[in-house]
């Protein structure tokens, strides 16, 4: 359904872009300081993986419920509630690290991950509504906003690590500012789109779980989530331990990954419109596999960083294209995005402990090479993302570029 006029489309697009960016900023604020968390709590790789695993269960619990919540209170209120939950929990994480309480860190991460899950689904539902309204494949630009936020958070994390700013100062201050910015941005959300919230043929979430195409898209998104999540959780540590570098260099390695992911997501709209979903995803998945191999197998830090760059390029489009594919039928968008996100976020639950255990045997870099296996499976399933029908263009307005 086209949005009413170009001005509404422009405001909604920029508001959605901002909320994606703030989500990435909040998440990478925590991720970039993970080496400091590891050091302060004296954790082994398997222990880091266990804490991340407990935290990720929060997302797994929240994701199946997110579509139901959005259908009842709208994207605006869901984002505000989820962002507040995320920020409050991450502030508690920082305080518990300072207090030397790893068990409470895991509990707080559970709550933070639940907040991130609700925030993620709601902003993706809003993004698909705006995408249909403007009639262009702009979902990668919204996910580029997420990546812009992660770059900013990673660079700030590197700076605070270099300057020795304590976690219990850095993270709570950033979280307060983030929530304030979210509350301001969502004023321009379309919020309760009739085709998502009021359509009389809206299916139950359980019915959507029986759709083969939705499940196959979910597997593609799962591989994309594991590829991106593995970098988020482990690249900084893999650079630090694999090449005997200080924590600040590890944070910069993570920043390099998200920088190149951002570049690809900004270019993604034009690439998708020229080459289509299937070809674009096949090429990007190939880049991710090559980048992973280069990062994990080379003994040279500069070559490994080049691999991180290719990895970032290749990991960029799987998640946003999967969200667009899940929303091809507007009346079923919220339920399908919830299901696809639930499958995709399984990677964030299973990935950290698995890679942590593998790192005990193969080291951080060796463990990351195993991420290539689900990418090969996803490569074979990419045709499932073909559009169900051609969307008619609406008024484009001025979009995030």
N, C-alpha and C positions, 0 to 999 in steps of 0.2 A: 504494500500500500504506500503510494508516494506521500511524503510529508507535505503539509499544507502549502508551503512556499519556500523559496531558496533561503530566506533569512532563518526560518525555523530549522531547516536542514543544516545550515552552517553552525548555528548555536549548538544544536544537538550533537553534531559531529565533533566540534571542538570540546564540548563538555565530556563526551565519551572518551576522546583522546586523552584528556587530562586525568580522568579517573583511572584509565589504564596505566598512565604514567605514574600516578601516585601509588597504585598497587605495586608496580615494579620497584619503585623507590623504597617503599616500606619493606618489601621482601629482601631486597639486596642490602639494605641497611644491616639486617641480621646476618645474611650470608657472608658479606665481605669481612665481618669480624669473627667468622668461625674459627680461623686459626688462633685468635686470641682466646676464644672460649676453650678450645682444646688445651691451650697452654695453661690457662688459669685453673682449669679443673683437672689437669694432668691425665687426659683421657687417651686410651689406645684407640686405633682405628675401629675395632669392633665396637667399642663403647660409644664412639661418636656415631656410628651407624645405628646403634640401638636407640640412642636418644632421638635421632632424626626419625627413626621408625615409629617410636611412640608418638612423636609429634604428628607424623603424617596420618596416623589413624584418625585424628580429628577431621582431616579432610575427607577421609573415606566415609566417616559417619555423616558428615554434613552434606556432602554432594548429592546423595539421592533425595534429600529433603529440600534442596535449594529450589528446584523447579516448582514444587508445591507451594513454597513460601512466596516465590515471585508471583505466581498466579493469583495470590490472595492479597498481597500488600504492595506489589509493583516493584520495579527495579530501583526506584529512588530510595525508598525506605529500606529496602534490603541492603543496598550498598552502604548506607549510613550506619545501619546496625552492625553489619559485618566489618566495616572499616574500624569502628569503635572497638569491637571485640578484638580484632587483630592488633591494633595499636596498644590497647591496655595489656594484652597478654605478652607482647614482645617487651614492653617496659618491665613487666614482672620477670621475664627471662633474664634481662640484664641485671636486675637486682639480685636474683637468685645465683647468677654466676659470681657476682661480687661476694655473696655470702657463702660461696663454696658448697652449694646444694644441688648436685646434678639431678637428683630425683625430682625436685621441684622445677628445675629447668625443663625436664621432659613433660611434666604436667602442664606447665604454662605453654609449651610449644604445641601441645594437643589443642588447647583453646585457640592459640594463634592460627593454627592450620585450619581449624573449623571456620574461623572468621575469613581467612583467605579463600576458602572454598566457596562460601556464600557470595563473597565479593566478586570472585572470578566468574561464577555462573551468571550473576546478575548483570555485570558489565558486558559479558558476551551476548546475553539476550538483548540488551539495549543496543549493542553494536550491530547485531543482525537486523534489528528493526530499522536503524538508521541506514544500513547498507541497502536494504530493499527500498527504502524511501528515496535514496538518491540514485538508485539504479546502476551502481558501479561496485566492483569488487574491492571495496575499501577496508575490509576487515584486517588485511595485513598492516594497514596504516595504524589502526587502533592498537594492534599488537606491537607495532613499532613504538607507539607511545609507551607501552609496558617496557620495552627495551630501553627507550630513552631514560625512563625512570630507573631501571637497573644500572645503566651506565652512571647516572648521577649518584645513585646510592653507593655503587662500587668505588667510584672515585673519592667520594666523601669518606667511605670506609678506609680506603688506602691512606688518605690524608690524616684521618684521626689516629690510625694505627702508627703512622710515622711520627706524629706529634705526641703520641702516648696519651691521648684522651681516654679516660676510663669508659668502659662499656656502660656503666650505670649512669653516666652523664650523657654520652653520645646518643644512645638509643631512645631513652625517654623523651629528650628534647625533640628529636626528629619525629617521634610518634605524635606528640601534641600538635606540631605544625602540620603533619600529614592529615590528621582528622579534620582540622580546621579548613584545610584546602578542599577536602572531599565534600564537606557540607556546602561550601560555596559553589563547587562545580556542578553538583547534581541538580541545582535549581533549573538548569536548562535541559534536563532529561525529558524525553517524551513520556517516561514513567510507565503508564498503564496502557500500552497499545492494545486496542480492541481485538486485533487479530491474535494476540497472544493470550489475553486475559479473559475474554468474554465469548469466544467462539463456541457455539453449542456442540460442535463435534470434537472438542478438545479431548484427546485420549488420556487414559490414566498412565502413570509412569510404568506400571506393570505391563500394560499392553505394548508400550514402546520397546520394552526389553525383549519382546519376541520378534522384532523386526530384523531380518538378516542384514539389510543394508546398514541400519543404524549400528549394529554390533560390529560389522566390518570397519566402518568409519571409526568406531571406538578403538579398534586395534591399531589402526593407522595413527590415531591421536596418542594412544598408549606409547608407541615407539617414539613418537615425537616428544612426548612428555619425558620419557626416560632419557632421551638424548639431551634435551635441554636441562632436565633436572640433575643429571649426572654432572654436567658442567657446573651448574649452580652450587651443588654440594661439595664437589671434589676437585675442581680444577685448581683452586687456590692452594689446597693442601698438596696436590700432586706436583705443582710447580715448586713449592717450598721443600718438600721432602725428596722429590725425584731429582732435583737439580741443586739441592743444598743452597737454597736462596732464602733471604729474610721474608718475614710475613708481608711486608709492603709489596715485594715483587709478586708474591702469590696473589694478592689483591689486584694487582695490575694485570695479571694473567686472566683473571675473571673479567676484569673490565674490557680486555681485548675481545674476549668471547662475545660479550653482550654488545660491544660496539659493532662488530661485523654482523651480528644478528640484526641489529637495528638498521644497518645499511640495506640488508636484503629485504627487510620488512617494508622499508620506505619505497624500495623499488618494486615490491611485490605486486602492487595493483597493476602497473603497466605490463609486467611480465605475465600475470594471469590473464589479462585481457587480450594479450597477443597470442599466447601459447596454450591457454586453458589449464584446468586444474591438474589433469593427469600428467601431461608432459612436464609441467613445472615441478610437480612433486617428485617425479622420477629423477630429474636432474638434481634437485636439491638434496634428495636422499643419497644419491651417489656422492655428492660433495661432503656430506656428513660422514659417510663411511671412509672416504679418503682422508679427511681431516683427523678423524679418530685414529686411524692407522699411523699417520705421520706423528701425531702427538705422543702416542704410546710407544712407538718403536724406535724413534730416533734418539741418539745420545746427545744431540746438539740442542741447546736451549733456543737459539734463534729459529731453527727448523721446527722445533716443537711449538713455538709461538705461531709460526706460519700455519701449522696444523690446527691450532686453536682458532685461527681466523677462518679457515675453511670449514671447520666444525660449526662455527657460529653461522656462517652463510647457509650451510646445509640444514641446520636445525630450525631455521627461522620460520618456515611457512607451514609446516605440518599441522601445528595447533590451530592457527587462524583459518586455514583452508578447511580443516575438519569441522570447525564451528560453523562456517558458512554452509558446508555440505549438509550438516545436521539440521539446518534451519531452512532448507529449500521449500518446505511447506510451512507457511507462517503459523497456521493454527496449531501445529505440533512442535514449534520451535523450542519453547521452554522445556517441555518434557524430554525432547530428543537431546538438547544441549546438556541437560542434567545427566542423562544416561551416558552420553559420549564423554562428558567430563568425569563421571564416576569411573568409567573404564580407564580413561587417560591418567587419572590421578592414582590409579593402582600402581603406576610406575613410581610415583613419589613415595608410596608406602613400601613397596617391595625393593625398590632400587637401593636406598641408603644402606639397609642392613646387608643386602647381598654384596654390594660393592665393598662395604666395610670388611666382611668376612673374606672376600677374595683378596683384598689388600693385605691381609695378614700373611697370605701365601705369596702373592705376586707383586706386592707393592701397589701404591695408588695408581700409577700409570698402567701397569699390567692389568689391573682389575678393570680399568675403564675400557680396555679393548673389547671386553665381552658385550659392551653396549651395541657393537656392530651387528650382533646376531638378530635382535628384534628389528633392526633397521632393514635387514634382508627380507624378513617376513613382511614388513610393512610395504616394501617395494613391490611385492607380488600382489598386495591387496589394494593398491592405489586406485585401480579402475572403479572401485566402489564409490569414490568421491565425485564421479561425473554428475553434473546437475540433473535434477529430475525434470526441470522445465526451464525454458528461457525466461528470465525475469525482464519485464518491461521497464525501461528507464524512467526515473522520476526526475524532478528538478534537482540539479546537482549542487548549486550554491558554491561556496568556497570551502574546500575540504582540507583537512590536515595534510600537509605535503611533506 
